[in-house]
Amino acid sequence: MIEQDALGIVKALADGVDPVSGEVFPANSPYQNAQIARALFAAVNALEEKVKRKNRNNALPERAGKPWDKTESDLLAQKFDKGISIVELAKEHKRTRGAIQSQLAKLGKIEMPPQWRKRSEVNEKIG
């Protein structure tokens, strides 16, 4: 059973409704108990977060979050030096634009954007 299906079932139960028949459970049903309903709503929230995370991860490029090896870093630097755009590099390397920028900064090819630096580094430059 996928998370989306489970989410629909648990939501119905949390609302005091039989997910199969659509009928409201009677007042003496455990699903009408406040403590059980709160627990089911907590389960709904957890499943919703899992679905959001899964959708977000599915939207990321294939190599997002993977470590860089020397070969890939060298290739990135060579292509950047040839004038290939960050957007194109991100597509070729199957990574986010931010990952490309970060790796290029680590390689000394571009300056790290101030918002990516540690606060202490930014303060040292300002002060």
One Martini backbone bead per residue (centre of mass of N, CA, C, O) as a GRO file, in nm:
protein
  127
    1MET     BB    1   0.096   0.037   0.024
    2ILE     BB    2   0.064   0.355  -0.023
    3GLU     BB    3   0.072   0.653   0.135
    4GLN     BB    4  -0.181   0.781   0.004
    5ASP     BB    5  -0.378   0.558   0.085
    6ALA     BB    6  -0.324   0.561   0.389
    7LEU     BB    7  -0.403   0.854   0.432
    8GLY     BB    8  -0.704   0.827   0.360
    9ILE     BB    9  -0.774   0.623   0.581
   10VAL     BB   10  -0.676   0.780   0.834
   11LYS     BB   11  -0.850   1.029   0.788
   12ALA     BB   12  -1.120   0.893   0.814
   13LEU     BB   13  -1.080   0.783   1.098
   14ALA     BB   14  -1.025   1.064   1.230
   15ASP     BB   15  -1.327   1.156   1.132
   16GLY     BB   16  -1.521   0.899   1.192
   17VAL     BB   17  -1.487   0.724   0.921
   18ASP     BB   18  -1.559   0.482   0.707
   19PRO     BB   19  -1.350   0.401   0.439
   20VAL     BB   20  -1.552   0.203   0.293
   21SER     BB   21  -1.861   0.326   0.343
   22GLY     BB   22  -1.877   0.638   0.475
   23GLU     BB   23  -1.962   0.601   0.756
   24VAL     BB   24  -2.043   0.695   1.061
   25PHE     BB   25  -1.947   0.642   1.357
   26PRO     BB   26  -2.042   0.561   1.644
   27ALA     BB   27  -2.017   0.701   1.958
   28ASN     BB   28  -1.890   0.412   2.078
   29SER     BB   29  -1.652   0.433   1.911
   30PRO     BB   30  -1.313   0.452   1.907
   31TYR     BB   31  -1.310   0.681   1.675
   32GLN     BB   32  -1.467   0.888   1.890
   33ASN     BB   33  -1.224   0.913   2.053
   34ALA     BB   34  -1.017   1.166   2.134
   35GLN     BB   35  -0.743   1.020   2.168
   36ILE     BB   36  -0.757   0.860   1.904
   37ALA     BB   37  -0.795   1.097   1.713
   38ARG     BB   38  -0.525   1.236   1.782
   39ALA     BB   39  -0.349   0.998   1.690
   40LEU     BB   40  -0.450   1.001   1.397
   41PHE     BB   41  -0.361   1.293   1.333
   42ALA     BB   42  -0.063   1.235   1.378
   43ALA     BB   43  -0.046   1.026   1.150
   44VAL     BB   44  -0.127   1.215   0.926
   45ASN     BB   45   0.110   1.412   0.956
   46ALA     BB   46   0.333   1.202   0.905
   47LEU     BB   47   0.236   1.116   0.621
   48GLU     BB   48   0.247   1.395   0.489
   49GLU     BB   49   0.552   1.433   0.525
   50LYS     BB   50   0.637   1.185   0.364
   51VAL     BB   51   0.509   1.273   0.097
   52LYS     BB   52   0.663   1.538   0.067
   53ARG     BB   53   0.947   1.415   0.068
   54LYS     BB   54   0.907   1.231  -0.174
   55ASN     BB   55   0.835   1.454  -0.378
   56ARG     BB   56   1.095   1.615  -0.343
   57ASN     BB   57   1.293   1.384  -0.419
   58ASN     BB   58   1.168   1.338  -0.707
   59ALA     BB   59   1.256   1.640  -0.802
   60LEU     BB   60   1.537   1.562  -0.791
   61PRO     BB   61   1.820   1.497  -0.894
   62GLU     BB   62   1.989   1.203  -0.914
   63ARG     BB   63   2.275   1.334  -0.764
   64ALA     BB   64   2.160   1.445  -0.521
   65GLY     BB   65   2.385   1.436  -0.241
   66LYS     BB   66   2.624   1.332  -0.367
   67PRO     BB   67   2.935   1.267  -0.391
   68TRP     BB   68   3.242   1.389  -0.490
   69ASP     BB   69   3.468   1.320  -0.728
   70LYS     BB   70   3.752   1.388  -0.894
   71THR     BB   71   3.652   1.345  -1.182
   72GLU     BB   72   3.399   1.525  -1.164
   73SER     BB   73   3.540   1.783  -1.072
   74ASP     BB   74   3.729   1.812  -1.315
   75LEU     BB   75   3.506   1.826  -1.529
   76LEU     BB   76   3.367   2.071  -1.420
   77ALA     BB   77   3.604   2.267  -1.447
   78GLN     BB   78   3.649   2.237  -1.751
   79LYS     BB   79   3.364   2.327  -1.843
   80PHE     BB   80   3.364   2.599  -1.705
   81ASP     BB   81   3.620   2.707  -1.858
   82LYS     BB   82   3.449   2.680  -2.141
   83GLY     BB   83   3.150   2.824  -2.058
   84ILE     BB   84   2.957   2.659  -1.910
   85SER     BB   85   2.677   2.665  -1.762
   86ILE     BB   86   2.525   2.598  -1.467
   87VAL     BB   87   2.271   2.475  -1.585
   88GLU     BB   88   2.415   2.270  -1.769
   89LEU     BB   89   2.584   2.134  -1.553
   90ALA     BB   90   2.346   2.030  -1.388
   91LYS     BB   91   2.236   1.847  -1.607
   92GLU     BB   92   2.492   1.674  -1.665
   93HIS     BB   93   2.532   1.598  -1.338
   94LYS     BB   94   2.265   1.566  -1.183
   95ARG     BB   95   2.226   1.855  -1.036
   96THR     BB   96   2.220   2.123  -0.865
   97ARG     BB   97   2.300   2.447  -0.880
   98GLY     BB   98   2.409   2.464  -0.591
   99ALA     BB   99   2.613   2.231  -0.620
  100ILE     BB  100   2.779   2.359  -0.842
  101GLN     BB  101   2.856   2.619  -0.693
  102SER     BB  102   2.989   2.486  -0.450
  103GLN     BB  103   3.208   2.329  -0.607
  104LEU     BB  104   3.333   2.575  -0.749
  105ALA     BB  105   3.416   2.710  -0.485
  106LYS     BB  106   3.601   2.478  -0.381
  107LEU     BB  107   3.780   2.510  -0.657
  108GLY     BB  108   3.805   2.837  -0.712
  109LYS     BB  109   3.604   2.951  -0.951
  110ILE     BB  110   3.423   3.079  -0.729
  111GLU     BB  111   3.240   3.267  -0.521
  112MET     BB  112   3.095   3.250  -0.231
  113PRO     BB  113   2.808   3.313  -0.127
  114PRO     BB  114   2.727   3.480   0.156
  115GLN     BB  115   2.473   3.295   0.240
  116TRP     BB  116   2.679   3.028   0.259
  117ARG     BB  117   2.826   3.130   0.481
  118LYS     BB  118   2.951   3.160   0.765
  119ARG     BB  119   2.904   3.393   0.997
  120SER     BB  120   3.203   3.429   1.081
  121GLU     BB  121   3.310   3.496   0.797
  122VAL     BB  122   3.138   3.746   0.743
  123ASN     BB  123   3.222   3.910   0.999
  124GLU     BB  124   3.525   3.928   0.934
  125LYS     BB  125   3.487   4.100   0.671
  126ILE     BB  126   3.330   4.334   0.805
  127GLY     BB  127   3.516   4.371   1.082
   0.00000   0.00000   0.00000
